Amino acid sequence: MSANATSLPLAITTGEPAGIGPDLTLMLAASGQLPEGCVAIGDPALLRQRAQQLGLDVPVVECAPGEPLSMAQATLPVWPVALAAPVTPGVLDSANAAYVIKTLEVAVAACQQGLAAAMVTAPLHKGVIIEGGFSGFTGHTEWLRDACGVPEVVMMLATDVALHARGPEWQGERGLRVALATTHLPLRDVADAITPERLTRVTRLLDADLRGQFGIAAPRIAVCGLNPHAGEGGHLGFEERDIIEPTLTTLRAQGIDVRGPYPADTLFTPRHLREVDAVLAMYHDQGLAVLKYAGFGQAANITLGLPLVRTSVDHGTALDLAGRGTADPGSLGVALRLARQLSQRQKTNER
């Protein structure tokens, strides 16, 4: 796992310390599946303890941002952040909320200072962060938006097959890119959040990053309706007729290939998916339930609209699996490969 001298490291935040984030990072390191040039951000003592619990022989080597990474096989370089309280796998403690936030701050700073190529985040627990004093916290995506000082970001998940531009392997039901118009909102608040302004910002950003980050020259975006049957002409809701359809008409006039709105229950079928490069869903579970059925454990989360590259896993903290060695590190591996791919394309685009 030697670091490539021509590339900056990928910074992995190890997430909720009582969850599987530390486990997944250690498992990839022990199996030799951690890509070249990766560094974890977390408490070295926690990682050593967890490695022992998992029966993994993974030397944890402390270093600082900007220092060369260890070149030894199956070694895990770590940028240290100290826990506030001891950790038992599977047992949450809000005392460590600030620790989790600090790992994110270290990763963002490293990316902004040119000391990391990208950040890859293991799952955190939103409830613990809120109970630990961060009352406005709603998730990685929104926190990164505010930390980076950008007005809008978009959450997009992609299955491993869909991490590349269209090719013969694109099969619709297996290859999915799903972006969200709204993210971590209670369902009763979603309809009020679907405005022409939000849809315009999100769609433009999605189109721009499909071009810039994914190298798709002319992205084709399918848009879900909010209501069953996409509103049935106003009989099952007015949002499609009065908000979504007029907004899409305006976007098409501006040169964005956006289609719909379609009923979500028929859009997410192979025949329709083969015709587009991404789907824009109106709310979290409308899009992500389908994507996770198609590729759970082999998909990654990407935050579009940031001045840095951030990817993440497609799952949560899995407290019941922490410290047992039975968690699947597949999604973290996908997120790491995608982060390297996107950071390399970003560097190419900047030339």
FIKOLPA-985749 format. One record per residue (C-alpha): residue in one letter; x, y negated, z negated. Coordinates in steps of 0.05 Angstrom, whole numbers, padded with zeros to 5 digits, always signed. Layout:
% FIKOLPA-985749
AXYZ;...
//
This chain:
% FIKOLPA-985749
M+00000+00000+00000;S+00053-00050+00019;A+00034-00120+00035;N+00042-00142+00106;A+00092-00199+00106;T+00052-00235+00160;S-00015-00233+00123;L-00040-00261+00057;P-00071-00214+00006;L-00144-00198-00001;A-00165-00219-00071;I-00213-00169-00104;T-00254-00194-00162;T-00268-00133-00205;G-00337-00157-00226;E-00376-00137-00288;P-00325-00103-00333;A-00375-00053-00360;G-00397-00033-00290;I-00365+00005-00233;G-00325-00051-00202;P-00260-00033-00239;D-00273+00041-00223;L-00281+00030-00148;T-00218-00012-00142;L-00177+00040-00180;M-00207+00098-00140;L-00188+00066-00074;A-00118+00053-00100;A-00109+00124-00126;S-00132+00155-00061;G-00088+00111-00017;Q-00150+00080+00015;L-00138+00009-00010;P-00118-00030+00052;E-00050-00063+00056;G-00042-00128+00018;C-00097-00124-00034;V-00094-00152-00105;A-00145-00144-00160;I-00166-00200-00206;G-00184-00177-00276;D-00158-00156-00343;P-00097-00109-00335;A-00111-00075-00401;L-00182-00060-00380;L-00158-00031-00314;R-00105+00012-00348;Q-00157+00038-00398;R-00207+00053-00343;A-00155+00089-00301;Q-00140+00133-00361;Q-00214+00147-00372;L-00221+00166-00299;G-00159+00209-00299;L-00126+00167-00246;D-00051+00156-00242;V-00051+00084-00218;P+00003+00038-00245;V-00025-00032-00256;V+00027-00084-00240;E+00016-00156-00263;C+00035-00213-00217;A+00016-00284-00202;P-00015-00316-00140;G+00040-00330-00091;E+00085-00275-00116;P+00101-00214-00072;L+00055-00155-00084;S+00081-00088-00108;M+00102-00043-00050;A+00096+00023-00088;Q+00045+00074-00063;A-00019+00079-00104;T-00001+00018-00146;L-00052-00035-00162;P-00025-00107-00164;V-00067-00151-00211;W-00074-00226-00221;P-00089-00225-00296;V-00152-00255-00328;A-00163-00237-00401;L-00227-00208-00428;A-00262-00244-00484;A-00287-00180-00517;P-00271-00105-00514;V-00309-00065-00461;T-00345+00001-00465;P-00365+00029-00397;G-00440+00020-00386;V-00450-00027-00445;L-00462-00100-00427;D-00434-00157-00469;S-00451-00229-00453;A-00387-00250-00488;N-00351-00231-00423;A-00394-00276-00378;A-00340-00330-00375;Y-00289-00276-00358;V-00328-00256-00296;I-00336-00328-00274;K-00262-00340-00285;T-00244-00283-00237;L-00286-00318-00184;E-00253-00384-00197;V-00184-00353-00189;A-00204-00321-00123;V-00235-00385-00095;A-00174-00426-00115;A-00127-00375-00083;C-00165-00378-00018;Q-00168-00454-00019;Q-00094-00460-00034;G-00073-00412+00021;L-00052-00358-00027;A-00105-00307-00007;A-00134-00291+00061;A-00204-00275+00034;M-00241-00256-00028;V-00279-00190-00038;T-00326-00185-00096;A-00345-00124-00137;P-00415-00128-00167;L-00432-00172-00227;H-00492-00172-00273;K-00534-00235-00265;G-00570-00226-00332;V-00505-00223-00370;I-00479-00285-00336;I-00543-00323-00354;E-00543-00297-00426;G-00470-00317-00432;G-00487-00391-00423;F-00491-00400-00348;S-00565-00414-00346;G-00569-00436-00273;F-00533-00375-00246;T-00572-00338-00192;G-00518-00298-00158;H-00451-00296-00123;T-00478-00329-00060;E-00507-00391-00093;W-00448-00398-00140;L-00399-00397-00082;R-00440-00449-00045;D-00434-00497-00104;A-00361-00479-00119;C-00342-00494-00047;G-00385-00557-00042;V-00424-00536+00020;P-00498-00553+00029;E-00521-00485+00056;V-00498-00413+00058;V-00531-00351+00086;M-00529-00281+00058;M-00520-00229+00112;L-00510-00154+00103;A-00483-00109+00157;T-00475-00035+00163;D-00406-00008+00180;V-00427+00007+00251;A-00449-00065+00260;L-00384-00097+00238;H-00362-00100+00310;A-00394-00131+00372;R-00443-00088+00410;G-00415-00025+00440;P-00437+00046+00457;E-00442+00062+00383;W-00497+00010+00372;Q-00558+00052+00360;G-00607+00004+00327;E-00627+00047+00269;R-00554+00054+00246;G-00525-00013+00267;L-00557-00070+00229;R-00540-00142+00213;V-00593-00173+00169;A-00590-00246+00145;L-00637-00277+00095;A-00676-00342+00099;T-00684-00340+00023;T-00643-00300-00026;H-00653-00294-00101;L-00723-00323-00110;P-00784-00294-00144;L-00832-00269-00091;R-00885-00320-00111;D-00836-00377-00093;V-00816-00351-00025;A-00873-00380+00017;D-00860-00450-00010;A-00786-00443+00008;I-00800-00427+00081;T-00795-00497+00110;P-00776-00521+00180;E-00714-00553+00149;R-00690-00490+00115;L-00704-00446+00175;T-00667-00494+00220;R-00606-00497+00176;V-00603-00422+00164;T-00613-00403+00237;R-00561-00453+00262;L-00511-00428+00211;L-00525-00355+00229;D-00517-00369+00303;A-00452-00407+00291;D-00420-00353+00248;L-00442-00296+00294;R-00402-00333+00347;G-00343-00355+00305;Q-00335-00298+00254;F-00362-00239+00294;G-00340-00260+00364;I-00409-00253+00395;A-00410-00303+00453;A-00486-00309+00459;P-00520-00284+00396;R-00592-00258+00400;I-00630-00267+00335;A-00697-00235+00319;V-00738-00268+00264;C-00787-00234+00218;G-00854-00264+00201;L-00869-00277+00129;N-00938-00245+00126;P-00964-00177+00148;H-00972-00173+00223;A-00934-00239+00227;G-00996-00275+00203;E-01046-00245+00253;G-01055-00312+00288;G-01068-00348+00223;H-01117-00298+00195;L-01066-00268+00146;G-01028-00331+00130;F-01010-00396+00164;E-00935-00398+00156;E-00920-00365+00223;R-00968-00410+00262;D-00952-00476+00228;I-00879-00469+00207;I-00840-00411+00236;E-00864-00412+00308;P-00855-00487+00319;T-00786-00485+00288;L-00764-00428+00333;T-00790-00465+00394;T-00748-00525+00375;L-00686-00481+00364;R-00695-00447+00431;A-00697-00516+00464;Q-00630-00530+00431;G-00599-00468+00463;I-00604-00417+00407;D-00630-00349+00429;V-00680-00337+00373;R-00739-00291+00382;G-00804-00280+00344;P-00832-00284+00293;Y-00844-00209+00294;P-00881-00165+00244;A-00826-00137+00201;D-00856-00067+00201;T-00847-00061+00276;L-00785-00104+00286;F-00742-00056+00245;T-00747+00000+00296;P-00692+00023+00343;R-00727-00002+00406;H-00728-00074+00381;L-00662-00074+00344;R-00624-00053+00406;E-00644-00118+00439;V-00614-00165+00386;D-00550-00178+00348;A-00580-00196+00281;V-00646-00201+00245;L-00666-00260+00202;A-00713-00236+00146;M-00755-00285+00106;Y-00739-00256+00038;H-00691-00209+00002;D-00727-00143+00000;Q-00760-00152+00068;G-00693-00144+00102;L-00647-00109+00053;A-00692-00050+00037;V-00687-00029+00110;L-00613-00042+00115;K-00597-00003+00053;Y-00639+00055+00076;A-00600+00055+00141;G-00530+00049+00112;F-00527+00045+00036;G-00456+00054+00012;Q-00429+00040+00082;A-00448-00033+00088;A-00421-00100+00065;N-00447-00168+00044;I-00420-00230+00079;T-00431-00301+00057;L-00437-00345+00119;G-00424-00419+00118;L-00366-00421+00069;P-00298-00452+00084;L-00268-00385+00063;V-00281-00312+00078;R-00321-00275+00025;T-00348-00205+00030;S-00378-00159-00022;V-00407-00091-00035;D-00479-00072-00018;H-00497-00047-00088;G-00501-00067-00161;T-00462-00052-00224;A-00487+00020-00232;L-00476+00019-00307;D-00496+00092-00314;L-00438+00112-00270;A-00384+00069-00301;G-00325+00107-00328;R-00349+00174-00301;G-00311+00177-00235;T-00373+00194-00195;A-00385+00126-00162;D-00375+00120-00087;P-00323+00068-00066;G-00346+00069+00007;S-00379+00001+00007;L-00319-00033-00025;G-00276-00002+00029;V-00322-00030+00083;A-00321-00099+00050;L-00245-00098+00048;R-00238-00078+00121;L-00288-00131+00141;A-00253-00184+00100;R-00188-00170+00136;Q-00222-00170+00204;L-00257-00236+00191;S-00196-00270+00161;Q-00154-00250+00221;R-00207-00277+00269;Q-00210-00341+00227;K-00135-00350+00235;T-00140-00338+00310;N-00196-00389+00316;E-00155-00441+00279;R-00098-00437+00328;
//
